[in-house]
Amino acid sequence: MAQARYELRISGRLSDRARQALGEHEEIRIMSAPPETIIYLAGLDEEPLRGVLDLLADLGLHLVSLDRMPDLPP
């Protein structure tokens, strides 16, 4: 079974501190798309996703949207 992929949209531009904190996860890709930042997560189950969401909250970031992306074919 394929693990889920997600697209998170964060209000504003991420600070260097936030990028470093998120950059520790190899399954995360960050793209600037003013006025938001898009974070792509791949291969995460529910528990690691909650960990990323908790980290965003700890960093004081405003989550605009969270969408599950279609699974890739095997």
Predicted model as a PDB file, atoms N, CA, C, CB and O in Angstrom, pLDDT in the B-factor column:
MODEL        1                                                                  
ATOM      1  N   MET A   1       0.836  -1.172   0.000  1.00 50.00           N  
ATOM      2  CA  MET A   1       0.000   0.000   0.000  1.00 50.00           C  
ATOM      3  C   MET A   1       0.894   1.254   0.000  1.00 50.00           C  
ATOM      4  CB  MET A   1      -0.958  -0.012   1.221  1.00 50.00           C  
ATOM      5  O   MET A   1       1.855   1.340   0.765  1.00 50.00           O  
ATOM      6  N   ALA A   2       0.566   2.210  -0.858  1.00 59.00           N  
ATOM      7  CA  ALA A   2       1.336   3.442  -0.945  1.00 59.00           C  
ATOM      8  C   ALA A   2       1.044   4.333   0.250  1.00 59.00           C  
ATOM      9  CB  ALA A   2       1.029   4.181  -2.248  1.00 59.00           C  
ATOM     10  O   ALA A   2      -0.085   4.407   0.733  1.00 59.00           O  
ATOM     11  N   GLN A   3       2.078   5.003   0.709  1.00 70.00           N  
ATOM     12  CA  GLN A   3       1.885   5.959   1.788  1.00 70.00           C  
ATOM     13  C   GLN A   3       1.394   7.271   1.193  1.00 70.00           C  
ATOM     14  CB  GLN A   3       3.198   6.169   2.597  1.00 70.00           C  
ATOM     15  O   GLN A   3       1.643   7.564   0.023  1.00 70.00           O  
ATOM     16  N   ALA A   4       0.714   8.036   1.981  1.00 82.00           N  
ATOM     17  CA  ALA A   4       0.059   9.249   1.504  1.00 82.00           C  
ATOM     18  C   ALA A   4       1.055  10.355   1.186  1.00 82.00           C  
ATOM     19  CB  ALA A   4      -0.934   9.738   2.532  1.00 82.00           C  
ATOM     20  O   ALA A   4       2.152  10.422   1.740  1.00 82.00           O  
ATOM     21  N   ARG A   5       0.623  11.224   0.264  1.00 89.00           N  
ATOM     22  CA  ARG A   5       1.362  12.441  -0.070  1.00 89.00           C  
ATOM     23  C   ARG A   5       0.444  13.616   0.217  1.00 89.00           C  
ATOM     24  CB  ARG A   5       1.846  12.441  -1.572  1.00 89.00           C  
ATOM     25  O   ARG A   5      -0.765  13.541  -0.005  1.00 89.00           O  
ATOM     26  N   TYR A   6       1.026  14.706   0.712  1.00 92.00           N  
ATOM     27  CA  TYR A   6       0.230  15.866   1.100  1.00 92.00           C  
ATOM     28  C   TYR A   6       0.842  17.152   0.570  1.00 92.00           C  
ATOM     29  CB  TYR A   6       0.097  15.938   2.617  1.00 92.00           C  
ATOM     30  O   TYR A   6       2.050  17.240   0.352  1.00 92.00           O  
ATOM     31  N   GLU A   7      -0.019  18.154   0.364  1.00 94.00           N  
ATOM     32  CA  GLU A   7       0.410  19.508   0.041  1.00 94.00           C  
ATOM     33  C   GLU A   7      -0.104  20.413   1.147  1.00 94.00           C  
ATOM     34  CB  GLU A   7      -0.112  19.968  -1.372  1.00 94.00           C  
ATOM     35  O   GLU A   7      -1.308  20.484   1.392  1.00 94.00           O  
ATOM     36  N   LEU A   8       0.818  21.110   1.819  1.00 95.00           N  
ATOM     37  CA  LEU A   8       0.457  22.065   2.855  1.00 95.00           C  
ATOM     38  C   LEU A   8       0.792  23.457   2.348  1.00 95.00           C  
ATOM     39  CB  LEU A   8       1.195  21.759   4.198  1.00 95.00           C  
ATOM     40  O   LEU A   8       1.859  23.674   1.773  1.00 95.00           O  
ATOM     41  N   ARG A   9      -0.106  24.390   2.556  1.00 96.00           N  
ATOM     42  CA  ARG A   9       0.143  25.785   2.196  1.00 96.00           C  
ATOM     43  C   ARG A   9       0.228  26.597   3.484  1.00 96.00           C  
ATOM     44  CB  ARG A   9      -0.978  26.343   1.244  1.00 96.00           C  
ATOM     45  O   ARG A   9      -0.670  26.569   4.325  1.00 96.00           O  
ATOM     46  N   ILE A  10       1.337  27.319   3.606  1.00 95.00           N  
ATOM     47  CA  ILE A  10       1.627  28.114   4.790  1.00 95.00           C  
ATOM     48  C   ILE A  10       1.568  29.582   4.389  1.00 95.00           C  
ATOM     49  CB  ILE A  10       3.020  27.745   5.404  1.00 95.00           C  
ATOM     50  O   ILE A  10       2.074  29.959   3.332  1.00 95.00           O  
ATOM     51  N   SER A  11       0.964  30.400   5.216  1.00 95.00           N  
ATOM     52  CA  SER A  11       0.884  31.840   4.964  1.00 95.00           C  
ATOM     53  C   SER A  11       2.263  32.464   5.071  1.00 95.00           C  
ATOM     54  CB  SER A  11      -0.089  32.518   5.948  1.00 95.00           C  
ATOM     55  O   SER A  11       2.967  32.262   6.061  1.00 95.00           O  
ATOM     56  N   GLY A  12       2.648  33.218   4.060  1.00 93.00           N  
ATOM     57  CA  GLY A  12       3.905  33.950   4.100  1.00 93.00           C  
ATOM     58  C   GLY A  12       5.108  33.132   3.684  1.00 93.00           C  
ATOM     59  O   GLY A  12       4.994  32.021   3.166  1.00 93.00           O  
ATOM     60  N   ARG A  13       6.267  33.724   3.931  1.00 91.00           N  
ATOM     61  CA  ARG A  13       7.547  33.124   3.577  1.00 91.00           C  
ATOM     62  C   ARG A  13       8.152  32.502   4.835  1.00 91.00           C  
ATOM     63  CB  ARG A  13       8.515  34.182   2.948  1.00 91.00           C  
ATOM     64  O   ARG A  13       8.086  33.091   5.915  1.00 91.00           O  
ATOM     65  N   LEU A  14       8.732  31.331   4.698  1.00 89.00           N  
ATOM     66  CA  LEU A  14       9.339  30.663   5.854  1.00 89.00           C  
ATOM     67  C   LEU A  14      10.670  31.312   6.217  1.00 89.00           C  
ATOM     68  CB  LEU A  14       9.542  29.165   5.568  1.00 89.00           C  
ATOM     69  O   LEU A  14      11.461  31.673   5.347  1.00 89.00           O  
ATOM     70  N   SER A  15      10.894  31.449   7.502  1.00 88.00           N  
ATOM     71  CA  SER A  15      12.183  31.951   7.983  1.00 88.00           C  
ATOM     72  C   SER A  15      13.246  30.866   7.792  1.00 88.00           C  
ATOM     73  CB  SER A  15      12.093  32.382   9.485  1.00 88.00           C  
ATOM     74  O   SER A  15      12.924  29.704   7.546  1.00 88.00           O  
ATOM     75  N   ASP A  16      14.494  31.256   7.908  1.00 89.00           N  
ATOM     76  CA  ASP A  16      15.590  30.280   7.830  1.00 89.00           C  
ATOM     77  C   ASP A  16      15.446  29.233   8.926  1.00 89.00           C  
ATOM     78  CB  ASP A  16      16.962  30.986   7.945  1.00 89.00           C  
ATOM     79  O   ASP A  16      15.706  28.050   8.704  1.00 89.00           O  
ATOM     80  N   ARG A  17      15.028  29.678  10.113  1.00 87.00           N  
ATOM     81  CA  ARG A  17      14.841  28.746  11.239  1.00 87.00           C  
ATOM     82  C   ARG A  17      13.786  27.687  10.903  1.00 87.00           C  
ATOM     83  CB  ARG A  17      14.428  29.517  12.517  1.00 87.00           C  
ATOM     84  O   ARG A  17      13.982  26.501  11.171  1.00 87.00           O  
ATOM     85  N   ALA A  18      12.673  28.122  10.319  1.00 87.00           N  
ATOM     86  CA  ALA A  18      11.604  27.185   9.958  1.00 87.00           C  
ATOM     87  C   ALA A  18      12.070  26.242   8.851  1.00 87.00           C  
ATOM     88  CB  ALA A  18      10.339  27.949   9.510  1.00 87.00           C  
ATOM     89  O   ALA A  18      11.794  25.043   8.900  1.00 87.00           O  
ATOM     90  N   ARG A  19      12.773  26.778   7.855  1.00 87.00           N  
ATOM     91  CA  ARG A  19      13.287  25.929   6.766  1.00 87.00           C  
ATOM     92  C   ARG A  19      14.250  24.874   7.309  1.00 87.00           C  
ATOM     93  CB  ARG A  19      13.996  26.791   5.693  1.00 87.00           C  
ATOM     94  O   ARG A  19      14.210  23.716   6.892  1.00 87.00           O  
ATOM     95  N   GLN A  20      15.108  25.275   8.233  1.00 87.00           N  
ATOM     96  CA  GLN A  20      16.054  24.326   8.816  1.00 87.00           C  
ATOM     97  C   GLN A  20      15.323  23.249   9.599  1.00 87.00           C  
ATOM     98  CB  GLN A  20      17.053  25.048   9.720  1.00 87.00           C  
ATOM     99  O   GLN A  20      15.659  22.069   9.493  1.00 87.00           O  
ATOM    100  N   ALA A  21      14.332  23.641  10.380  1.00 85.00           N  
ATOM    101  CA  ALA A  21      13.576  22.667  11.177  1.00 85.00           C  
ATOM    102  C   ALA A  21      12.848  21.673  10.280  1.00 85.00           C  
ATOM    103  CB  ALA A  21      12.569  23.384  12.089  1.00 85.00           C  
ATOM    104  O   ALA A  21      12.827  20.477  10.569  1.00 85.00           O  
ATOM    105  N   LEU A  22      12.257  22.156   9.202  1.00 83.00           N  
ATOM    106  CA  LEU A  22      11.545  21.268   8.290  1.00 83.00           C  
ATOM    107  C   LEU A  22      12.501  20.501   7.384  1.00 83.00           C  
ATOM    108  CB  LEU A  22      10.562  22.063   7.448  1.00 83.00           C  
ATOM    109  O   LEU A  22      12.201  19.385   6.961  1.00 83.00           O  
ATOM    110  N   GLY A  23      13.633  21.090   7.093  1.00 75.00           N  
ATOM    111  CA  GLY A  23      14.599  20.465   6.197  1.00 75.00           C  
ATOM    112  C   GLY A  23      15.251  19.218   6.753  1.00 75.00           C  
ATOM    113  O   GLY A  23      15.931  18.492   6.028  1.00 75.00           O  
ATOM    114  N   GLU A  24      15.048  18.962   8.037  1.00 67.00           N  
ATOM    115  CA  GLU A  24      15.610  17.762   8.653  1.00 67.00           C  
ATOM    116  C   GLU A  24      14.894  16.501   8.191  1.00 67.00           C  
ATOM    117  CB  GLU A  24      15.542  17.868  10.166  1.00 67.00           C  
ATOM    118  O   GLU A  24      15.379  15.392   8.419  1.00 67.00           O  
ATOM    119  N   HIS A  25      13.749  16.661   7.547  1.00 68.00           N  
ATOM    120  CA  HIS A  25      12.956  15.526   7.071  1.00 68.00           C  
ATOM    121  C   HIS A  25      13.170  15.371   5.571  1.00 68.00           C  
ATOM    122  CB  HIS A  25      11.440  15.718   7.399  1.00 68.00           C  
ATOM    123  O   HIS A  25      12.835  16.271   4.801  1.00 68.00           O  
ATOM    124  N   GLU A  26      13.725  14.236   5.150  1.00 71.00           N  
ATOM    125  CA  GLU A  26      14.035  14.052   3.727  1.00 71.00           C  
ATOM    126  C   GLU A  26      12.795  13.914   2.855  1.00 71.00           C  
ATOM    127  CB  GLU A  26      14.904  12.835   3.548  1.00 71.00           C  
ATOM    128  O   GLU A  26      12.882  14.074   1.637  1.00 71.00           O  
ATOM    129  N   GLU A  27      11.653  13.624   3.444  1.00 79.00           N  
ATOM    130  CA  GLU A  27      10.436  13.463   2.659  1.00 79.00           C  
ATOM    131  C   GLU A  27       9.679  14.773   2.469  1.00 79.00           C  
ATOM    132  CB  GLU A  27       9.536  12.451   3.317  1.00 79.00           C  
ATOM    133  O   GLU A  27       8.539  14.774   2.005  1.00 79.00           O  
ATOM    134  N   ILE A  28      10.313  15.888   2.828  1.00 86.00           N  
ATOM    135  CA  ILE A  28       9.681  17.203   2.726  1.00 86.00           C  
ATOM    136  C   ILE A  28      10.381  18.034   1.649  1.00 86.00           C  
ATOM    137  CB  ILE A  28       9.719  17.940   4.093  1.00 86.00           C  
ATOM    138  O   ILE A  28      11.609  18.108   1.600  1.00 86.00           O  
ATOM    139  N   ARG A  29       9.568  18.658   0.784  1.00 89.00           N  
ATOM    140  CA  ARG A  29      10.079  19.593  -0.222  1.00 89.00           C  
ATOM    141  C   ARG A  29       9.368  20.929  -0.012  1.00 89.00           C  
ATOM    142  CB  ARG A  29       9.857  19.048  -1.692  1.00 89.00           C  
ATOM    143  O   ARG A  29       8.145  20.957   0.131  1.00 89.00           O  
ATOM    144  N   ILE A  30      10.107  22.025   0.009  1.00 91.00           N  
ATOM    145  CA  ILE A  30       9.555  23.352   0.286  1.00 91.00           C  
ATOM    146  C   ILE A  30       9.720  24.222  -0.958  1.00 91.00           C  
ATOM    147  CB  ILE A  30      10.255  24.008   1.524  1.00 91.00           C  
ATOM    148  O   ILE A  30      10.797  24.285  -1.551  1.00 91.00           O  
ATOM    149  N   MET A  31       8.626  24.896  -1.343  1.00 91.00           N  
ATOM    150  CA  MET A  31       8.653  25.806  -2.491  1.00 91.00           C  
ATOM    151  C   MET A  31       8.012  27.128  -2.100  1.00 91.00           C  
ATOM    152  CB  MET A  31       7.922  25.184  -3.715  1.00 91.00           C  
ATOM    153  O   MET A  31       6.982  27.148  -1.425  1.00 91.00           O  
ATOM    154  N   SER A  32       8.614  28.225  -2.518  1.00 90.00           N  
ATOM    155  CA  SER A  32       8.012  29.545  -2.309  1.00 90.00           C  
ATOM    156  C   SER A  32       7.018  29.797  -3.430  1.00 90.00           C  
ATOM    157  CB  SER A  32       9.101  30.674  -2.261  1.00 90.00           C  
ATOM    158  O   SER A  32       7.311  29.540  -4.597  1.00 90.00           O  
ATOM    159  N   ALA A  33       5.852  30.295  -3.078  1.00 91.00           N  
ATOM    160  CA  ALA A  33       4.799  30.647  -4.028  1.00 91.00           C  
ATOM    161  C   ALA A  33       4.071  31.855  -3.453  1.00 91.00           C  
ATOM    162  CB  ALA A  33       3.808  29.438  -4.287  1.00 91.00           C  
ATOM    163  O   ALA A  33       2.927  31.750  -3.012  1.00 91.00           O  
ATOM    164  N   PRO A  34       4.760  33.025  -3.462  1.00 90.00           N  
ATOM    165  CA  PRO A  34       4.195  34.199  -2.798  1.00 90.00           C  
ATOM    166  C   PRO A  34       2.723  34.416  -3.143  1.00 90.00           C  
ATOM    167  CB  PRO A  34       4.990  35.432  -3.171  1.00 90.00           C  
ATOM    168  O   PRO A  34       2.341  34.318  -4.309  1.00 90.00           O  
ATOM    169  N   PRO A  35       1.903  34.706  -2.150  1.00 92.00           N  
ATOM    170  CA  PRO A  35       2.222  35.089  -0.776  1.00 92.00           C  
ATOM    171  C   PRO A  35       2.281  33.906   0.189  1.00 92.00           C  
ATOM    172  CB  PRO A  35       1.209  36.079  -0.284  1.00 92.00           C  
ATOM    173  O   PRO A  35       2.175  34.098   1.400  1.00 92.00           O  
ATOM    174  N   GLU A  36       2.448  32.700  -0.322  1.00 94.00           N  
ATOM    175  CA  GLU A  36       2.461  31.508   0.530  1.00 94.00           C  
ATOM    176  C   GLU A  36       3.738  30.719   0.311  1.00 94.00           C  
ATOM    177  CB  GLU A  36       1.235  30.622   0.251  1.00 94.00           C  
ATOM    178  O   GLU A  36       4.531  31.009  -0.585  1.00 94.00           O  
ATOM    179  N   THR A  37       3.910  29.721   1.150  1.00 94.00           N  
ATOM    180  CA  THR A  37       4.942  28.713   0.969  1.00 94.00           C  
ATOM    181  C   THR A  37       4.222  27.379   0.865  1.00 94.00           C  
ATOM    182  CB  THR A  37       5.996  28.723   2.148  1.00 94.00           C  
ATOM    183  O   THR A  37       3.317  27.090   1.648  1.00 94.00           O  
ATOM    184  N   ILE A  38       4.626  26.567  -0.102  1.00 94.00           N  
ATOM    185  CA  ILE A  38       4.021  25.249  -0.292  1.00 94.00           C  
ATOM    186  C   ILE A  38       5.007  24.207   0.212  1.00 94.00           C  
ATOM    187  CB  ILE A  38       3.648  24.996  -1.797  1.00 94.00           C  
ATOM    188  O   ILE A  38       6.188  24.228  -0.132  1.00 94.00           O  
ATOM    189  N   ILE A  39       4.507  23.307   1.025  1.00 92.00           N  
ATOM    190  CA  ILE A  39       5.324  22.220   1.554  1.00 92.00           C  
ATOM    191  C   ILE A  39       4.716  20.915   1.064  1.00 92.00           C  
ATOM    192  CB  ILE A  39       5.403  22.262   3.126  1.00 92.00           C  
ATOM    193  O   ILE A  39       3.544  20.632   1.311  1.00 92.00           O  
ATOM    194  N   TYR A  40       5.527  20.122   0.365  1.00 91.00           N  
ATOM    195  CA  TYR A  40       5.088  18.820  -0.114  1.00 91.00           C  
ATOM    196  C   TYR A  40       5.664  17.746   0.806  1.00 91.00           C  
ATOM    197  CB  TYR A  40       5.525  18.586  -1.595  1.00 91.00           C  
ATOM    198  O   TYR A  40       6.859  17.739   1.100  1.00 91.00           O  
ATOM    199  N   LEU A  41       4.811  16.857   1.247  1.00 89.00           N  
ATOM    200  CA  LEU A  41       5.221  15.750   2.114  1.00 89.00           C  
ATOM    201  C   LEU A  41       4.951  14.454   1.369  1.00 89.00           C  
ATOM    202  CB  LEU A  41       4.465  15.780   3.493  1.00 89.00           C  
ATOM    203  O   LEU A  41       3.879  14.277   0.790  1.00 89.00           O  
ATOM    204  N   ALA A  42       5.901  13.567   1.383  1.00 86.00           N  
ATOM    205  CA  ALA A  42       5.736  12.283   0.703  1.00 86.00           C  
ATOM    206  C   ALA A  42       6.049  11.147   1.657  1.00 86.00           C  
ATOM    207  CB  ALA A  42       6.638  12.200  -0.543  1.00 86.00           C  
ATOM    208  O   ALA A  42       6.948  11.248   2.492  1.00 86.00           O  
ATOM    209  N   GLY A  43       5.307  10.080   1.525  1.00 77.00           N  
ATOM    210  CA  GLY A  43       5.597   8.868   2.274  1.00 77.00           C  
ATOM    211  C   GLY A  43       5.345   8.953   3.756  1.00 77.00           C  
ATOM    212  O   GLY A  43       6.025   8.288   4.536  1.00 77.00           O  
ATOM    213  N   LEU A  44       4.376   9.760   4.166  1.00 74.00           N  
ATOM    214  CA  LEU A  44       4.093   9.895   5.591  1.00 74.00           C  
ATOM    215  C   LEU A  44       2.795   9.191   5.967  1.00 74.00           C  
ATOM    216  CB  LEU A  44       4.020  11.368   5.979  1.00 74.00           C  
ATOM    217  O   LEU A  44       1.800   9.252   5.245  1.00 74.00           O  
ATOM    218  N   ASP A  45       2.830   8.539   7.087  1.00 78.00           N  
ATOM    219  CA  ASP A  45       1.616   7.992   7.683  1.00 78.00           C  
ATOM    220  C   ASP A  45       1.035   9.076   8.584  1.00 78.00           C  
ATOM    221  CB  ASP A  45       1.903   6.660   8.487  1.00 78.00           C  
ATOM    222  O   ASP A  45       1.588  10.171   8.681  1.00 78.00           O  
ATOM    223  N   GLU A  46      -0.075   8.770   9.238  1.00 81.00           N  
ATOM    224  CA  GLU A  46      -0.775   9.772  10.052  1.00 81.00           C  
ATOM    225  C   GLU A  46       0.080  10.319  11.188  1.00 81.00           C  
ATOM    226  CB  GLU A  46      -2.040   9.177  10.622  1.00 81.00           C  
ATOM    227  O   GLU A  46       0.084  11.526  11.429  1.00 81.00           O  
ATOM    228  N   GLU A  47       0.798   9.458  11.883  1.00 83.00           N  
ATOM    229  CA  GLU A  47       1.573   9.920  13.044  1.00 83.00           C  
ATOM    230  C   GLU A  47       2.691  10.896  12.657  1.00 83.00           C  
ATOM    231  CB  GLU A  47       2.173   8.724  13.772  1.00 83.00           C  
ATOM    232  O   GLU A  47       2.809  11.948  13.286  1.00 83.00           O  
ATOM    233  N   PRO A  48       3.522  10.586  11.639  1.00 82.00           N  
ATOM    234  CA  PRO A  48       4.536  11.577  11.245  1.00 82.00           C  
ATOM    235  C   PRO A  48       3.918  12.873  10.708  1.00 82.00           C  
ATOM    236  CB  PRO A  48       5.458  10.980  10.189  1.00 82.00           C  
ATOM    237  O   PRO A  48       4.486  13.949  10.897  1.00 82.00           O  
ATOM    238  N   LEU A  49       2.770  12.781  10.046  1.00 86.00           N  
ATOM    239  CA  LEU A  49       2.087  13.985   9.581  1.00 86.00           C  
ATOM    240  C   LEU A  49       1.705  14.867  10.758  1.00 86.00           C  
ATOM    241  CB  LEU A  49       0.840  13.621   8.762  1.00 86.00           C  
ATOM    242  O   LEU A  49       1.873  16.085  10.707  1.00 86.00           O  
ATOM    243  N   ARG A  50       1.196  14.258  11.807  1.00 90.00           N  
ATOM    244  CA  ARG A  50       0.850  15.029  13.011  1.00 90.00           C  
ATOM    245  C   ARG A  50       2.097  15.697  13.599  1.00 90.00           C  
ATOM    246  CB  ARG A  50       0.183  14.112  14.072  1.00 90.00           C  
ATOM    247  O   ARG A  50       2.026  16.819  14.099  1.00 90.00           O  
ATOM    248  N   GLY A  51       3.224  15.011  13.539  1.00 88.00           N  
ATOM    249  CA  GLY A  51       4.472  15.591  14.027  1.00 88.00           C  
ATOM    250  C   GLY A  51       4.864  16.834  13.243  1.00 88.00           C  
ATOM    251  O   GLY A  51       5.315  17.819  13.828  1.00 88.00           O  
ATOM    252  N   VAL A  52       4.697  16.797  11.922  1.00 88.00           N  
ATOM    253  CA  VAL A  52       4.998  17.969  11.093  1.00 88.00           C  
ATOM    254  C   VAL A  52       4.029  19.100  11.419  1.00 88.00           C  
ATOM    255  CB  VAL A  52       4.923  17.613   9.585  1.00 88.00           C  
ATOM    256  O   VAL A  52       4.444  20.254  11.528  1.00 88.00           O  
ATOM    257  N   LEU A  53       2.748  18.786  11.575  1.00 92.00           N  
ATOM    258  CA  LEU A  53       1.756  19.810  11.920  1.00 92.00           C  
ATOM    259  C   LEU A  53       2.059  20.427  13.286  1.00 92.00           C  
ATOM    260  CB  LEU A  53       0.340  19.207  11.915  1.00 92.00           C  
ATOM    261  O   LEU A  53       1.909  21.636  13.467  1.00 92.00           O  
ATOM    262  N   ASP A  54       2.480  19.608  14.240  1.00 93.00           N  
ATOM    263  CA  ASP A  54       2.873  20.126  15.559  1.00 93.00           C  
ATOM    264  C   ASP A  54       4.084  21.055  15.438  1.00 93.00           C  
ATOM    265  CB  ASP A  54       3.192  18.959  16.526  1.00 93.00           C  
ATOM    266  O   ASP A  54       4.143  22.095  16.096  1.00 93.00           O  
ATOM    267  N   LEU A  55       5.043  20.675  14.597  1.00 90.00           N  
ATOM    268  CA  LEU A  55       6.228  21.501  14.389  1.00 90.00           C  
ATOM    269  C   LEU A  55       5.833  22.853  13.789  1.00 90.00           C  
ATOM    270  CB  LEU A  55       7.240  20.777  13.471  1.00 90.00           C  
ATOM    271  O   LEU A  55       6.343  23.890  14.213  1.00 90.00           O  
ATOM    272  N   LEU A  56       4.933  22.849  12.812  1.00 92.00           N  
ATOM    273  CA  LEU A  56       4.467  24.103  12.217  1.00 92.00           C  
ATOM    274  C   LEU A  56       3.827  24.991  13.279  1.00 92.00           C  
ATOM    275  CB  LEU A  56       3.464  23.825  11.079  1.00 92.00           C  
ATOM    276  O   LEU A  56       4.063  26.199  13.309  1.00 92.00           O  
ATOM    277  N   ALA A  57       3.022  24.393  14.144  1.00 94.00           N  
ATOM    278  CA  ALA A  57       2.378  25.160  15.216  1.00 94.00           C  
ATOM    279  C   ALA A  57       3.421  25.706  16.190  1.00 94.00           C  
ATOM    280  CB  ALA A  57       1.354  24.284  15.969  1.00 94.00           C  
ATOM    281  O   ALA A  57       3.332  26.860  16.609  1.00 94.00           O  
ATOM    282  N   ASP A  58       4.403  24.891  16.551  1.00 93.00           N  
ATOM    283  CA  ASP A  58       5.464  25.333  17.460  1.00 93.00           C  
ATOM    284  C   ASP A  58       6.253  26.511  16.882  1.00 93.00           C  
ATOM    285  CB  ASP A  58       6.412  24.173  17.765  1.00 93.00           C  
ATOM    286  O   ASP A  58       6.728  27.373  17.621  1.00 93.00           O  
ATOM    287  N   LEU A  59       6.388  26.536  15.551  1.00 90.00           N  
ATOM    288  CA  LEU A  59       7.114  27.611  14.887  1.00 90.00           C  
ATOM    289  C   LEU A  59       6.242  28.849  14.677  1.00 90.00           C  
ATOM    290  CB  LEU A  59       7.651  27.125  13.554  1.00 90.00           C  
ATOM    291  O   LEU A  59       6.717  29.875  14.190  1.00 90.00           O  
ATOM    292  N   GLY A  60       4.960  28.745  15.048  1.00 92.00           N  
ATOM    293  CA  GLY A  60       4.051  29.877  14.920  1.00 92.00           C  
ATOM    294  C   GLY A  60       3.591  30.143  13.501  1.00 92.00           C  
ATOM    295  O   GLY A  60       3.222  31.268  13.165  1.00 92.00           O  
ATOM    296  N   LEU A  61       3.610  29.108  12.662  1.00 93.00           N  
ATOM    297  CA  LEU A  61       3.217  29.270  11.266  1.00 93.00           C  
ATOM    298  C   LEU A  61       1.717  29.060  11.104  1.00 93.00           C  
ATOM    299  CB  LEU A  61       3.990  28.293  10.371  1.00 93.00           C  
ATOM    300  O   LEU A  61       1.107  28.261  11.814  1.00 93.00           O  
ATOM    301  N   HIS A  62       1.130  29.794  10.155  1.00 95.00           N  
ATOM    302  CA  HIS A  62      -0.310  29.721   9.894  1.00 95.00           C  
ATOM    303  C   HIS A  62      -0.555  28.779   8.711  1.00 95.00           C  
ATOM    304  CB  HIS A  62      -0.902  31.144   9.606  1.00 95.00           C  
ATOM    305  O   HIS A  62      -0.175  29.075   7.578  1.00 95.00           O  
ATOM    306  N   LEU A  63      -1.193  27.649   8.993  1.00 95.00           N  
ATOM    307  CA  LEU A  63      -1.541  26.678   7.954  1.00 95.00           C  
ATOM    308  C   LEU A  63      -2.780  27.173   7.213  1.00 95.00           C  
ATOM    309  CB  LEU A  63      -1.788  25.259   8.565  1.00 95.00           C  
ATOM    310  O   LEU A  63      -3.841  27.345   7.814  1.00 95.00           O  
ATOM    311  N   VAL A  64      -2.646  27.401   5.913  1.00 96.00           N  
ATOM    312  CA  VAL A  64      -3.750  27.877   5.085  1.00 96.00           C  
ATOM    313  C   VAL A  64      -4.582  26.701   4.593  1.00 96.00           C  
ATOM    314  CB  VAL A  64      -3.224  28.699   3.893  1.00 96.00           C  
ATOM    315  O   VAL A  64      -5.811  26.740   4.633  1.00 96.00           O  
ATOM    316  N   SER A  65      -3.901  25.646   4.125  1.00 96.00           N  
ATOM    317  CA  SER A  65      -4.629  24.469   3.639  1.00 96.00           C  
ATOM    318  C   SER A  65      -3.767  23.226   3.749  1.00 96.00           C  
ATOM    319  CB  SER A  65      -5.083  24.669   2.185  1.00 96.00           C  
ATOM    320  O   SER A  65      -2.539  23.303   3.785  1.00 96.00           O  
ATOM    321  N   LEU A  66      -4.423  22.093   3.800  1.00 95.00           N  
ATOM    322  CA  LEU A  66      -3.788  20.781   3.828  1.00 95.00           C  
ATOM    323  C   LEU A  66      -4.603  19.891   2.911  1.00 95.00           C  
ATOM    324  CB  LEU A  66      -3.703  20.191   5.292  1.00 95.00           C  
ATOM    325  O   LEU A  66      -5.779  19.635   3.169  1.00 95.00           O  
ATOM    326  N   ASP A  67      -3.979  19.418   1.835  1.00 94.00           N  
ATOM    327  CA  ASP A  67      -4.668  18.568   0.873  1.00 94.00           C  
ATOM    328  C   ASP A  67      -3.906  17.271   0.683  1.00 94.00           C  
ATOM    329  CB  ASP A  67      -4.838  19.288  -0.469  1.00 94.00           C  
ATOM    330  O   ASP A  67      -2.679  17.268   0.586  1.00 94.00           O  
ATOM    331  N   ARG A  68      -4.640  16.171   0.630  1.00 92.00           N  
ATOM    332  CA  ARG A  68      -4.024  14.892   0.301  1.00 92.00           C  
ATOM    333  C   ARG A  68      -3.937  14.799  -1.216  1.00 92.00           C  
ATOM    334  CB  ARG A  68      -4.834  13.689   0.902  1.00 92.00           C  
ATOM    335  O   ARG A  68      -4.915  15.053  -1.919  1.00 92.00           O  
ATOM    336  N   MET A  69      -2.776  14.438  -1.708  1.00 88.00           N  
ATOM    337  CA  MET A  69      -2.537  14.333  -3.136  1.00 88.00           C  
ATOM    338  C   MET A  69      -2.856  12.911  -3.596  1.00 88.00           C  
ATOM    339  CB  MET A  69      -1.073  14.714  -3.483  1.00 88.00           C  
ATOM    340  O   MET A  69      -2.803  11.972  -2.801  1.00 88.00           O  
ATOM    341  N   PRO A  70      -3.186  12.753  -4.874  1.00 83.00           N  
ATOM    342  CA  PRO A  70      -3.442  11.398  -5.373  1.00 83.00           C  
ATOM    343  C   PRO A  70      -2.204  10.517  -5.218  1.00 83.00           C  
ATOM    344  CB  PRO A  70      -3.877  11.442  -6.848  1.00 83.00           C  
ATOM    345  O   PRO A  70      -1.074  10.989  -5.342  1.00 83.00           O  
ATOM    346  N   ASP A  71      -2.431   9.242  -4.946  1.00 72.00           N  
ATOM    347  CA  ASP A  71      -1.325   8.297  -4.812  1.00 72.00           C  
ATOM    348  C   ASP A  71      -0.691   8.061  -6.178  1.00 72.00           C  
ATOM    349  CB  ASP A  71      -1.811   6.958  -4.195  1.00 72.00           C  
ATOM    350  O   ASP A  71      -1.364   8.075  -7.208  1.00 72.00           O  
ATOM    351  N   LEU A  72       0.621   7.846  -6.159  1.00 62.00           N  
ATOM    352  CA  LEU A  72       1.319   7.496  -7.385  1.00 62.00           C  
ATOM    353  C   LEU A  72       1.067   6.038  -7.710  1.00 62.00           C  
ATOM    354  CB  LEU A  72       2.828   7.773  -7.260  1.00 62.00           C  
ATOM    355  O   LEU A  72       0.919   5.228  -6.795  1.00 62.00           O  
ATOM    356  N   PRO A  73       1.012   5.676  -8.990  1.00 59.00           N  
ATOM    357  CA  PRO A  73       0.843   4.254  -9.308  1.00 59.00           C  
ATOM    358  C   PRO A  73       2.084   3.477  -8.864  1.00 59.00           C  
ATOM    359  CB  PRO A  73       0.587   4.052 -10.834  1.00 59.00           C  
ATOM    360  O   PRO A  73       3.186   4.023  -8.835  1.00 59.00           O  
ATOM    361  N   PRO A  74       1.897   2.202  -8.520  1.00 58.00           N  
ATOM    362  CA  PRO A  74       3.056   1.401  -8.057  1.00 58.00           C  
ATOM    363  C   PRO A  74       4.086   1.199  -9.139  1.00 58.00           C  
ATOM    364  CB  PRO A  74       2.598   0.048  -7.554  1.00 58.00           C  
ATOM    365  O   PRO A  74       5.107   0.552  -8.906  1.00 58.00           O  
TER     366      PRO A  74                                                      
ENDMDL                                                                          
END                                                                             
